[in-house]
Amino acid sequence: MLDEPAEPRGLRGQALKEALKEDLEVYSAGDLEERITELEREIARTRAQLDKKKAGRSAADALFNFGNGSG
């Protein structure tokens, strides 16, 4: 039996899309500061994942190009 994905692929990034449409006028200054803090944490988490993927790609490229003679 195959495991079902946690979220359907079509909804990937949907929360971000919805957040970008949110009316910020209704937030207090404190709420906006908290929102910025959370967004900065998400940016850091996203950058860390991107760095991990790039490192994996670089390792794979190095492995498969080893002894290739090009470079």
DRENPA-3360 file (N, C-alpha, C; in nm, 2 decimals, always signed):
BEGIN
1 = MLDEPAEP = +0.08/-0.12/+0.00/+0.00/+0.00/+0.00/+0.09/+0.12/+0.00 ~ +0.06/+0.22/-0.09/+0.14/+0.34/-0.10/+0.08/+0.44/+0.01 ~ +0.18/+0.51/+0.07/+0.14/+0.62/+0.16/+0.09/+0.74/+0.08 ~ -0.01/+0.80/+0.13/-0.06/+0.92/+0.06/+0.02/+1.04/+0.11 ~ +0.05/+1.14/+0.03/+0.12/+1.26/+0.07/+0.04/+1.33/+0.18 ~ +0.11/+1.40/+0.27/+0.05/+1.48/+0.38/-0.05/+1.58/+0.32 ~ -0.01/+1.65/+0.21/-0.09/+1.75/+0.15/-0.09/+1.72/+0.00 ~ -0.20/+1.74/-0.07/-0.20/+1.72/-0.21/-0.10/+1.82/-0.28;
9 = RGLRGQAL = -0.03/+1.78/-0.38/+0.07/+1.86/-0.44/+0.01/+1.99/-0.50 ~ -0.11/+2.00/-0.54/-0.17/+2.12/-0.59/-0.18/+2.23/-0.49 ~ -0.18/+2.19/-0.36/-0.20/+2.29/-0.25/-0.06/+2.34/-0.20 ~ +0.05/+2.29/-0.25/+0.18/+2.33/-0.20/+0.20/+2.48/-0.22 ~ +0.23/+2.55/-0.11/+0.25/+2.69/-0.11/+0.12/+2.77/-0.10 ~ +0.01/+2.70/-0.08/-0.12/+2.77/-0.07/-0.13/+2.86/+0.05 ~ -0.07/+2.82/+0.16/-0.08/+2.91/+0.28/-0.01/+3.04/+0.26 ~ +0.11/+3.03/+0.19/+0.18/+3.15/+0.16/+0.10/+3.25/+0.07;
17 = KEALKEDL = +0.04/+3.19/-0.03/-0.04/+3.27/-0.12/-0.15/+3.34/-0.05 ~ -0.22/+3.27/+0.04/-0.33/+3.32/+0.12/-0.27/+3.43/+0.21 ~ -0.16/+3.41/+0.27/-0.10/+3.51/+0.36/-0.07/+3.64/+0.29 ~ -0.02/+3.63/+0.17/+0.01/+3.75/+0.09/-0.11/+3.83/+0.06 ~ -0.23/+3.77/+0.06/-0.35/+3.85/+0.03/-0.42/+3.91/+0.15 ~ -0.36/+3.87/+0.27/-0.42/+3.91/+0.39/-0.43/+4.07/+0.41 ~ -0.53/+4.12/+0.47/-0.54/+4.26/+0.49/-0.46/+4.29/+0.62 ~ -0.35/+4.37/+0.60/-0.27/+4.40/+0.72/-0.32/+4.51/+0.80;
25 = EVYSAGDL = -0.42/+4.58/+0.75/-0.47/+4.70/+0.82/-0.54/+4.66/+0.95 ~ -0.58/+4.54/+0.96/-0.65/+4.50/+1.08/-0.56/+4.46/+1.19 ~ -0.43/+4.45/+1.17/-0.33/+4.41/+1.27/-0.28/+4.53/+1.35 ~ -0.25/+4.50/+1.47/-0.19/+4.61/+1.56/-0.04/+4.61/+1.53 ~ +0.03/+4.71/+1.57/+0.17/+4.72/+1.55/+0.24/+4.60/+1.61 ~ +0.20/+4.55/+1.73/+0.26/+4.44/+1.79/+0.24/+4.31/+1.71 ~ +0.12/+4.30/+1.66/+0.09/+4.18/+1.57/+0.17/+4.19/+1.44 ~ +0.20/+4.30/+1.39/+0.28/+4.32/+1.27/+0.42/+4.28/+1.30;
33 = EERITELE = +0.47/+4.32/+1.41/+0.61/+4.29/+1.45/+0.62/+4.14/+1.47 ~ +0.52/+4.07/+1.53/+0.52/+3.93/+1.55/+0.52/+3.86/+1.41 ~ +0.44/+3.91/+1.32/+0.43/+3.86/+1.19/+0.56/+3.86/+1.12 ~ +0.63/+3.97/+1.13/+0.76/+3.99/+1.07/+0.86/+3.89/+1.12 ~ +0.86/+3.87/+1.25/+0.95/+3.77/+1.32/+0.92/+3.63/+1.27 ~ +0.79/+3.60/+1.26/+0.76/+3.46/+1.21/+0.80/+3.45/+1.06 ~ +0.78/+3.55/+0.98/+0.82/+3.55/+0.84/+0.97/+3.53/+0.83 ~ +1.05/+3.61/+0.91/+1.19/+3.59/+0.91/+1.24/+3.45/+0.95;
41 = REIARTRA = +1.17/+3.39/+1.04/+1.20/+3.25/+1.08/+1.17/+3.16/+0.96 ~ +1.06/+3.18/+0.89/+1.03/+3.10/+0.77/+1.13/+3.12/+0.66 ~ +1.18/+3.24/+0.64/+1.28/+3.27/+0.54/+1.41/+3.19/+0.58 ~ +1.45/+3.20/+0.70/+1.57/+3.12/+0.75/+1.55/+2.97/+0.73 ~ +1.43/+2.92/+0.76/+1.41/+2.78/+0.74/+1.41/+2.74/+0.59 ~ +1.35/+2.83/+0.51/+1.35/+2.80/+0.37/+1.49/+2.81/+0.31 ~ +1.57/+2.91/+0.35/+1.71/+2.92/+0.31/+1.79/+2.80/+0.35 ~ +1.77/+2.75/+0.47/+1.84/+2.63/+0.52/+1.81/+2.51/+0.43;
49 = QLDKKKAG = +1.68/+2.49/+0.40/+1.64/+2.38/+0.31/+1.70/+2.40/+0.17 ~ +1.70/+2.52/+0.12/+1.76/+2.54/-0.01/+1.91/+2.51/-0.01 ~ +1.98/+2.55/+0.09/+2.13/+2.52/+0.11/+2.15/+2.37/+0.11 ~ +2.07/+2.30/+0.18/+2.08/+2.16/+0.19/+2.06/+2.09/+0.06 ~ +1.96/+2.14/-0.02/+1.94/+2.08/-0.15/+2.05/+2.12/-0.25 ~ +2.10/+2.24/-0.24/+2.22/+2.28/-0.33/+2.34/+2.19/-0.29 ~ +2.36/+2.17/-0.16/+2.48/+2.09/-0.12/+2.46/+1.95/-0.17 ~ +2.34/+1.89/-0.16/+2.32/+1.76/-0.21/+2.34/+1.75/-0.36;
57 = RSAADALF = +2.30/+1.85/-0.43/+2.31/+1.86/-0.58/+2.46/+1.87/-0.61 ~ +2.53/+1.95/-0.54/+2.68/+1.97/-0.57/+2.75/+1.83/-0.54 ~ +2.71/+1.76/-0.44/+2.77/+1.64/-0.41/+2.74/+1.54/-0.52 ~ +2.62/+1.53/-0.56/+2.58/+1.44/-0.67/+2.66/+1.48/-0.80 ~ +2.66/+1.60/-0.83/+2.74/+1.65/-0.95/+2.88/+1.61/-0.94 ~ +2.94/+1.63/-0.83/+3.08/+1.59/-0.81/+3.10/+1.44/-0.83 ~ +3.01/+1.36/-0.77/+3.02/+1.22/-0.78/+3.01/+1.17/-0.92 ~ +2.91/+1.22/-0.99/+2.89/+1.17/-1.13/+2.98/+1.23/-1.23;
65 = NFGNGSG = +3.05/+1.34/-1.20/+3.14/+1.40/-1.29/+3.29/+1.36/-1.26 ~ +3.31/+1.29/-1.15/+3.44/+1.24/-1.11/+3.50/+1.15/-1.22 ~ +3.62/+1.19/-1.26/+3.69/+1.11/-1.36/+3.64/+1.14/-1.50 ~ +3.55/+1.23/-1.52/+3.49/+1.26/-1.64/+3.59/+1.32/-1.74 ~ +3.69/+1.39/-1.69/+3.79/+1.44/-1.78/+3.76/+1.58/-1.82 ~ +3.64/+1.63/-1.80/+3.60/+1.77/-1.83/+3.62/+1.86/-1.71 ~ +3.64/+1.98/-1.73/+3.65/+2.07/-1.62/+3.74/+2.18/-1.62;
% end
